[in-house]
Amino acid sequence: MEEEKYYIGKVEKICKISKKTLRYYDKIGLLSPCEILSSNGYRYYDKNNLYTIPVIKYYKQSGFKLEDIKELIYDSNYRYIEENFNEKIHELETIERELNLQKKSIEDWYGLVKEARMVVDNNLCEVSVKYLDKSEMIFLEQDYNYDYVSSIINIDFTNYIEKMENAITGPVIIEFPSFNEKLQGKCRKIKIIQKYLLKCPLEKTVEFGGGLVVSCYHIGPHNKINETYEKIKKWIEKHNYKCEDRCYERYVVDYWTSKDEEKFVTEIIMKLINE
């Protein structure tokens, strides 16, 4: 009894695969019809051809390239398949790690944009006290000359992170050793700190947060940020609080996100001293 054959249009309908794709598979030797009529060029496929199509689709779903699929289907043994599968697993694990880093970075950035919109929409510029969770940050000590652009979009810090083969996420934060020196334009040393994503030596990290802090958002250009510093200073004096001398500027929205300095949102933070 002659085996049933299927013309290319029928295969397209049964297996949900385009005629163009079938012709390409034939061209590269991945899946060839069992018969091509010399009289009219019609292509016919048998059931073995049809059963190969889901296998090809599954290999493609698993991330294999067509040239690899051809070898795996037709010219392989167990050892060859095992080696290729193991190699593909390692390749996909690398891709997964990279995608997780990308996802985490964009999630954190998205969160900063939402935070800035909330601050601007509700004009949240009052001084307040809040608890700040402790986190470990990677840091780099630098000289400082009040050039905000070069400090925030920090080429040296970027190179430092790349040299350490690490990755960063979340807002850039600058630690100033003295609130008053920063306010008076006398600060000459800073720490650039930011959250890291990969394992980092402890000596390369610094603690941020972990207690009650005085916090106030500044909306607008950095060259007017002293207005917010003065507001914080008066508020602390009025409420008789004691704070650490150092302070932080946490850049919620800055040059990384917007060219419009009027839309910048910066959080100034000082850690309260427990008495």
SVG drawing of the C-alpha trace seen along z (x, -y; Angstrom):
<svg xmlns="http://www.w3.org/2000/svg" viewBox="-5 -79 45 81">
<polyline fill="none" stroke="black" stroke-width="0.4" points="0.0,0.0 1.5,-3.3 2.2,-5.7 0.1,-8.9 1.9,-12.0 1.1,-15.6 1.6,-18.6 3.3,-21.6 0.0,-23.5 -1.4,-20.7 1.7,-20.5 1.4,-24.2 -2.2,-23.7 -1.5,-20.6 1.8,-21.7 1.1,-25.5 4.3,-26.3 4.6,-28.6 5.5,-27.3 8.3,-29.9 9.8,-28.3 9.5,-24.8 11.3,-25.8 14.0,-27.4 14.4,-24.3 14.8,-22.3 17.4,-24.8 19.6,-24.4 19.1,-20.6 17.1,-20.6 13.9,-19.2 13.5,-18.1 10.4,-16.8 10.3,-13.1 9.5,-13.8 9.6,-16.8 7.8,-16.2 10.0,-17.0 7.0,-17.8 5.7,-20.7 8.0,-21.1 5.3,-20.2 6.7,-19.2 5.4,-16.2 6.1,-15.2 5.5,-11.9 4.6,-11.4 8.2,-11.1 8.7,-14.6 5.7,-15.8 6.9,-14.2 10.2,-16.0 8.5,-19.5 7.5,-19.4 11.0,-18.3 12.5,-21.3 10.0,-23.6 11.0,-22.3 14.7,-22.7 14.0,-26.3 12.0,-26.9 15.0,-25.7 17.2,-28.3 19.1,-26.1 20.1,-27.5 19.0,-25.8 22.4,-24.6 22.8,-23.0 19.3,-21.4 20.3,-19.8 23.3,-18.1 21.3,-17.1 18.5,-15.5 20.5,-13.7 24.2,-13.3 24.4,-12.9 25.0,-10.3 24.2,-10.4 27.6,-12.0 27.1,-14.7 23.6,-15.5 24.7,-15.6 27.6,-18.0 25.4,-20.3 22.6,-20.3 25.2,-21.1 26.7,-23.9 23.2,-25.3 22.3,-25.2 25.4,-27.2 24.7,-29.7 21.1,-30.2 22.3,-30.6 24.5,-33.4 21.7,-35.0 19.4,-34.6 21.9,-36.3 22.2,-39.2 18.4,-39.5 18.0,-39.5 20.5,-42.3 18.8,-44.3 15.4,-43.7 16.5,-44.7 18.2,-47.9 15.1,-49.0 12.8,-48.1 14.8,-50.3 15.0,-53.2 11.2,-52.9 10.8,-53.1 12.8,-56.3 10.7,-57.9 7.5,-57.0 9.0,-58.4 9.9,-61.7 6.5,-62.0 4.9,-61.5 7.1,-64.1 6.5,-66.7 2.8,-66.1 2.2,-66.5 5.0,-69.1 6.5,-66.9 9.2,-69.4 8.7,-69.4 11.3,-68.1 10.4,-64.9 11.9,-62.0 11.7,-58.5 13.3,-55.1 15.9,-54.2 16.6,-50.5 20.3,-49.5 21.9,-48.5 25.4,-47.8 26.7,-50.0 29.8,-50.0 31.7,-53.3 34.6,-55.4 36.2,-58.3 36.8,-61.3 37.8,-65.0 34.9,-67.4 34.5,-70.8 30.7,-71.2 30.4,-70.0 27.2,-68.0 27.1,-66.6 30.6,-65.0 29.9,-63.7 26.5,-62.1 27.3,-60.9 30.6,-59.8 33.0,-58.4 35.7,-57.4 33.0,-55.6 31.7,-53.8 35.2,-52.6 35.8,-51.5 32.6,-49.4 33.6,-47.8 37.1,-47.1 35.6,-45.2 33.3,-43.3 30.3,-44.4 27.0,-46.1 25.1,-48.9 21.5,-49.9 19.3,-52.5 20.1,-56.2 23.5,-57.7 24.2,-58.9 26.9,-61.3 28.1,-61.2 29.5,-64.6 31.6,-64.5 30.2,-67.7 26.7,-69.2 28.0,-72.7 31.0,-72.5 28.7,-71.4 26.3,-74.3 29.2,-76.7 30.8,-75.5 33.9,-74.2 33.5,-70.5 36.5,-69.0 36.1,-65.2 33.1,-62.9 32.1,-59.3 30.1,-58.2 27.9,-55.3 25.5,-53.1 23.8,-49.7 25.7,-46.8 24.2,-43.8 27.0,-41.2 29.1,-39.8 31.4,-42.5 34.4,-42.4 33.4,-43.8 36.2,-46.3 34.8,-47.8 31.4,-48.5 30.0,-51.0 26.8,-50.9 24.0,-53.3 20.9,-53.8 20.0,-51.6 18.2,-54.0 16.2,-57.2 17.0,-60.0 16.0,-63.6 14.9,-63.8 13.8,-66.5 13.2,-66.5 14.6,-69.3 12.7,-69.9 14.6,-71.7 18.2,-72.6 21.2,-71.6 22.5,-75.2 19.5,-76.1 19.8,-73.1 21.2,-75.3 17.7,-76.6 16.7,-73.1 19.8,-72.8 18.9,-76.0 15.4,-74.7 16.7,-71.5 19.1,-73.4 16.4,-75.6 14.0,-72.6 16.7,-70.7 17.4,-73.7 13.7,-74.3 13.0,-70.7 16.2,-70.3 17.4,-67.3 21.0,-66.1 22.4,-64.7 25.6,-63.2 27.8,-65.8 27.9,-64.0 25.0,-64.2 23.8,-62.6 22.3,-63.7 20.3,-61.0 19.6,-61.8 16.1,-60.5 15.8,-62.1 18.8,-63.8 20.9,-64.0 20.5,-60.3 16.8,-60.7 16.1,-64.3 17.7,-67.2 15.3,-69.6 16.9,-70.6 13.6,-72.0 12.3,-68.4 15.2,-67.2 14.3,-65.6 17.0,-65.2 16.6,-63.8 18.9,-65.3 19.4,-62.9 21.0,-63.2 21.2,-60.4 19.8,-61.2 22.0,-60.6 20.4,-58.4 20.7,-59.8"/>
</svg>
